[in-house]
């Protein structure tokens, strides 16, 4: 699984990245998390707001910071495992 956080380095971008890192660790997922800060590269994804969350190059959210609990739900849905303990 590849997770990308798109954003120029603002506090919201950093918070989304941290939520992704904590959620993947707590779920025991093998994921590569990449922070994309280059504005030209961000624009190539056609996102309108940052931070943006991409999983396997699919845009999942834009302009929102997800909590660890929400991130776990998103990740569980992405891998098709609805039995993942998110609490």
Secondary structure, DSSP 8 states (H G I E B T S, - for coil): -EEEEE-SS-HHHHHHHHHHHHHHHHHT---EEEEE--HHHHHHTT-SSSSEEEETTEEEEES----HHHHHHHHHHHHT-TT----
